[in-house]
Amino acid sequence: MKPYDLIICGGGMVGAALAAALGNSPLRIAVIDLHKPKQRWPKASWGIRTCAITRASQHILENIGAWQYMALRRIHPYSDMHVWDSTGSGAVHFSAADVGEPNLGHIVENRVIQAALLKRLKELSNVDIICPARISALAWGDELVTVTLENGTKLSASLLVGADGRDSWVRNQAGIATRGWEYDQTAVITVVKTARHHRDTAWQRFTPEGPVAFLPLEEGYSSVVWSVDPRHAEVLLSLDDATFMVELGQAFEHALGEITELFERGAFPLRLQHAVSYVKPRLALVGDAAHAIHPLAGQGVNLGLADAASLAEVIFNALEEKKDIGSFMVLRHYERWRKSDNIVMMAAMDGFKRLFGSRAAPLRWGRNIGLTLTNILPPVKKTLIHHAMGVSGHLPRLARGIPCRQGSSAR
């Protein structure tokens, strides 16, 4: 039996961020993951899974010592957002200049974030990375949770964190139910180059079938997230490159001219899902294990990073007050904090999806008027920009650029 204070099941972006946030602390931490993340890839290649990292998430990644390694690879700031409705003339343009900021956020490949976090974790003496490894059994006790790996190794800890995605094995083993629904939509993803430069702007066109987004990357490339009917997605994935580029260009109204280059394609089904509870004694859920939302505003990873930063802050507060970090009363602080914020964001994204996906004439008229009014009302635009940047609301210290506690910062 190898003793730890904290075991994190899932070494993806959110689980690794939590471990890094708790680095340089007295806690002994184990991060268990099924897969070993890639650290190298061909320079000319692109990872087709990307994130729109908000300013708040940037602060978190800076504070935990990962941002510097991301910057050494490839990150791209975007200064503007342009959104329009395919069924009318409504459009809105957001600019960082409207709020006196240099940018609204950054578009980053998932693999870049993952590799940077792994590099950071390897620098931390209090973190053990156990991968590839699979958990075969969990046993809950009054004071400890015991984890058994497939190879027979046993680990114990005061707290187990499920960071193992929306099909979380840990959540299922703990008997925590989820609520939600399938969207009957699939996100088709790829990276393209267009005849005209994206001008560091995130472009999104809403269609009745679903939104199509072009997110700016380096050298004029764009990350594409195209939400369509699952049957349409199957057709799109089966097309040859030339035909697919024509279809995509038409869906995007050729806003950046013809598509001239295309990388590999992928797809994943979309759903709204929310865990009934985030915590139990000796257990906490973070990221997609706790919630999954529609990607139309790119907020999924940002919510997960906020979970990690908030849980780290709750844990540090418990340590300073000499409380048991796995006790239900301590973990309830985390649940109350994050659950309400996540519900608001999930409801907003679901509402946008339904509003812009409707073909009803009154809703089409209303949303086009709404986009037009938003575009000409500076106070409304500024409020929405601050929300999009993640700098409003009850933010954890790391998201405000403040270490959780003295000595816990990577800087």
VENWO-V344161 format. One record per residue. N is the residue number from 1. PSI is psi in degrees with one decimal (none if undefined). NEAR is the number of other C-alpha atoms within 8 Angstrom. Layout:
BEGIN
N/PSI/NEAR + N/PSI/NEAR
END
This chain:
BEGIN
1/118.9/6 + 2/120.2/6 + 3/136.8/7 + 4/168.7/13 + 5/-33.8/11 + 6/131.5/13 + 7/128.0/14 + 8/118.0/15 + 9/106.9/14 + 10/110.0/14 + 11/25.0/13 + 12/-164.6/10 + 13/-42.4/12 + 14/-45.8/14 + 15/-43.1/16 + 16/-37.1/15 + 17/-39.2/14 + 18/-45.8/13 + 19/-42.5/13 + 20/-35.9/13 + 21/-27.0/13 + 22/12.6/10 + 23/161.0/14 + 24/34.8/10 + 25/171.4/8 + 26/-9.5/5 + 27/137.7/9 + 28/121.9/9 + 29/135.9/13 + 30/132.0/12 + 31/118.6/16 + 32/130.7/15 + 33/150.2/14 + 34/-30.5/9 + 35/150.0/7 + 36/120.7/7 + 37/149.4/8 + 38/138.1/7 + 39/-19.6/5 + 40/150.3/4 + 41/160.9/6 + 42/136.7/5 + 43/-33.4/4 + 44/-0.3/4 + 45/164.7/6 + 46/140.9/7 + 47/126.1/8 + 48/-11.9/12 + 49/120.5/9 + 50/165.3/10 + 51/146.8/11 + 52/97.3/10 + 53/121.1/12 + 54/170.8/13 + 55/-39.6/11 + 56/-43.6/11 + 57/-34.8/13 + 58/-44.5/12 + 59/-41.4/12 + 60/-49.3/14 + 61/-32.8/11 + 62/-46.2/11 + 63/-31.5/15 + 64/4.4/14 + 65/18.5/13 + 66/-29.5/14 + 67/-38.7/11 + 68/-35.3/8 + 69/-31.7/10 + 70/-43.9/13 + 71/-28.2/8 + 72/-21.2/6 + 73/-86.3/7 + 74/112.9/10 + 75/150.4/12 + 76/119.7/10 + 77/148.6/11 + 78/137.6/14 + 79/-17.3/13 + 80/159.9/13 + 81/136.3/12 + 82/123.4/12 + 83/133.8/11 + 84/159.1/12 + 85/129.0/13 + 86/-15.5/9 + 87/7.4/6 + 88/-163.7/8 + 89/0.1/8 + 90/134.4/12 + 91/153.2/12 + 92/141.2/11 + 93/126.0/9 + 94/140.2/11 + 95/142.1/11 + 96/-28.3/13 + 97/-26.2/9 + 98/-24.9/9 + 99/15.5/8 + 100/33.1/6 + 101/153.1/8 + 102/-26.0/7 + 103/169.5/12 + 104/-18.9/16 + 105/-165.2/13 + 106/144.1/13 + 107/124.6/15 + 108/137.4/14 + 109/139.2/14 + 110/-41.2/11 + 111/-30.0/10 + 112/-43.7/11 + 113/-45.5/12 + 114/-45.5/12 + 115/-39.0/12 + 116/-41.4/12 + 117/-41.0/13 + 118/-42.7/10 + 119/-41.0/10 + 120/-43.4/11 + 121/-34.7/13 + 122/-17.1/9 + 123/-11.0/6 + 124/120.8/10 + 125/-18.8/8 + 126/7.5/11 + 127/126.8/13 + 128/129.1/8 + 129/118.9/9 + 130/99.3/9 + 131/148.9/9 + 132/137.2/9 + 133/149.0/11 + 134/135.1/9 + 135/131.9/9 + 136/-21.4/8 + 137/149.6/7 + 138/143.0/10 + 139/126.0/7 + 140/131.6/8 + 141/176.7/7 + 142/-33.6/4 + 143/-17.7/6 + 144/155.7/11 + 145/136.1/14 + 146/130.7/12 + 147/128.5/12 + 148/125.7/12 + 149/162.9/12 + 150/-27.9/9 + 151/5.3/4 + 152/-10.6/6 + 153/137.3/8 + 154/135.6/10 + 155/147.9/11 + 156/154.7/14 + 157/162.8/13 + 158/-26.2/14 + 159/134.1/14 + 160/132.2/14 + 161/124.9/12 + 162/109.0/15 + 163/36.9/17 + 164/34.7/15 + 165/179.3/9 + 166/-18.3/10 + 167/37.4/6 + 168/119.8/11 + 169/-40.0/7 + 170/-45.9/9 + 171/-43.1/12 + 172/-40.2/9 + 173/-31.6/8 + 174/-5.8/6 + 175/26.1/6 + 176/120.6/10 + 177/163.2/9 + 178/157.3/8 + 179/150.6/8 + 180/-160.6/8 + 181/156.6/7 + 182/144.6/8 + 183/-5.6/7 + 184/40.2/9 + 185/150.2/13 + 186/136.1/13 + 187/116.6/13 + 188/126.5/15 + 189/148.3/13 + 190/-178.5/14 + 191/135.6/14 + 192/166.3/13 + 193/143.2/11 + 194/161.0/15 + 195/-37.4/9 + 196/146.4/8 + 197/146.4/8 + 198/-12.0/12 + 199/36.4/6 + 200/34.9/10 + 201/137.1/12 + 202/120.3/13 + 203/135.8/10 + 204/124.2/12 + 205/125.7/12 + 206/127.6/13 + 207/161.4/12 + 208/-29.3/10 + 209/-28.4/8 + 210/165.1/14 + 211/150.8/13 + 212/124.0/14 + 213/137.3/13 + 214/114.8/11 + 215/130.5/11 + 216/134.9/17 + 217/179.3/13 + 218/156.4/9 + 219/28.3/4 + 220/3.3/12 + 221/159.2/13 + 222/139.4/14 + 223/130.4/15 + 224/132.3/13 + 225/111.3/11 + 226/109.3/11 + 227/120.2/12 + 228/170.5/13 + 229/140.4/11 + 230/-37.5/10 + 231/-36.7/6 + 232/-38.3/8 + 233/-42.3/13 + 234/-41.4/8 + 235/-45.8/8 + 236/-38.9/8 + 237/-23.2/9 + 238/-12.2/6 + 239/152.0/8 + 240/162.1/6 + 241/-44.2/7 + 242/-43.4/6 + 243/-40.2/8 + 244/-42.6/10 + 245/-35.7/11 + 246/-47.0/9 + 247/-45.4/8 + 248/-43.0/8 + 249/-40.6/12 + 250/-40.4/8 + 251/-28.6/8 + 252/4.6/9 + 253/26.6/6 + 254/40.6/10 + 255/-24.7/5 + 256/25.2/10 + 257/-167.1/9 + 258/147.8/9 + 259/124.4/14 + 260/-16.3/9 + 261/143.1/7 + 262/135.3/11 + 263/-170.3/8 + 264/157.5/7 + 265/151.3/10 + 266/176.7/9 + 267/151.9/9 + 268/143.0/7 + 269/150.6/9 + 270/140.1/12 + 271/157.9/13 + 272/129.1/14 + 273/137.4/13 + 274/127.7/10 + 275/137.8/12 + 276/-38.0/8 + 277/149.6/9 + 278/-18.1/11 + 279/154.5/12 + 280/168.1/9 + 281/125.9/8 + 282/11.0/15 + 283/139.2/11 + 284/144.0/12 + 285/140.5/12 + 286/158.0/16 + 287/-144.6/17 + 288/-19.0/12 + 289/-26.0/16 + 290/-31.4/13 + 291/144.8/13 + 292/135.6/13 + 293/169.7/13 + 294/138.9/13 + 295/11.3/7 + 296/-24.0/8 + 297/7.2/6 + 298/33.8/9 + 299/-4.7/9 + 300/-54.3/12 + 301/-35.6/12 + 302/-39.4/11 + 303/-40.8/10 + 304/-41.6/12 + 305/-35.4/15 + 306/-37.7/12 + 307/-49.7/11 + 308/-45.3/15 + 309/-38.7/16 + 310/-43.9/14 + 311/-40.0/10 + 312/-41.0/12 + 313/-42.7/11 + 314/-41.5/12 + 315/-44.3/10 + 316/-40.2/10 + 317/-41.2/8 + 318/-40.6/12 + 319/-43.8/10 + 320/-29.5/7 + 321/6.5/6 + 322/42.9/6 + 323/158.8/8 + 324/117.5/9 + 325/-17.5/11 + 326/3.3/12 + 327/149.6/9 + 328/-38.5/10 + 329/-39.5/6 + 330/-47.3/14 + 331/-25.6/15 + 332/-29.0/9 + 333/-43.5/9 + 334/-46.5/11 + 335/-46.3/11 + 336/-37.4/8 + 337/-52.6/9 + 338/-32.0/10 + 339/-43.9/9 + 340/-43.6/8 + 341/-42.2/8 + 342/-38.4/10 + 343/-42.0/8 + 344/-46.2/8 + 345/-40.7/8 + 346/-42.1/11 + 347/-39.3/8 + 348/-45.6/8 + 349/-38.9/12 + 350/-40.2/11 + 351/-43.6/8 + 352/-42.5/8 + 353/-44.9/11 + 354/-38.3/8 + 355/-48.4/9 + 356/-9.6/13 + 357/-5.6/11 + 358/141.2/9 + 359/0.3/7 + 360/132.5/6 + 361/-45.5/6 + 362/-38.8/6 + 363/-37.1/10 + 364/-45.0/13 + 365/-46.2/9 + 366/-43.3/8 + 367/-33.7/11 + 368/-40.3/13 + 369/-41.7/9 + 370/-43.8/9 + 371/-43.1/12 + 372/-44.4/11 + 373/-42.1/8 + 374/-37.8/11 + 375/-23.5/12 + 376/5.5/6 + 377/95.5/8 + 378/-43.1/9 + 379/-39.1/6 + 380/-43.6/8 + 381/-43.8/11 + 382/-40.5/10 + 383/-45.0/8 + 384/-37.7/8 + 385/-43.5/12 + 386/-37.4/10 + 387/-43.5/9 + 388/-32.0/9 + 389/-9.5/11 + 390/21.7/10 + 391/16.4/11 + 392/162.1/7 + 393/-171.3/4 + 394/91.2/4 + 395/144.2/10 + 396/160.4/10 + 397/-42.8/12 + 398/-35.6/12 + 399/-17.3/14 + 400/6.3/11 + 401/20.2/10 + 402/131.2/8 + 403/150.2/10 + 404/-40.1/11 + 405/165.2/7 + 406/131.3/6 + 407/-11.0/6 + 408/-11.1/12 + 409/150.0/13 + 410/-14.9/7 + 411/none/5
END
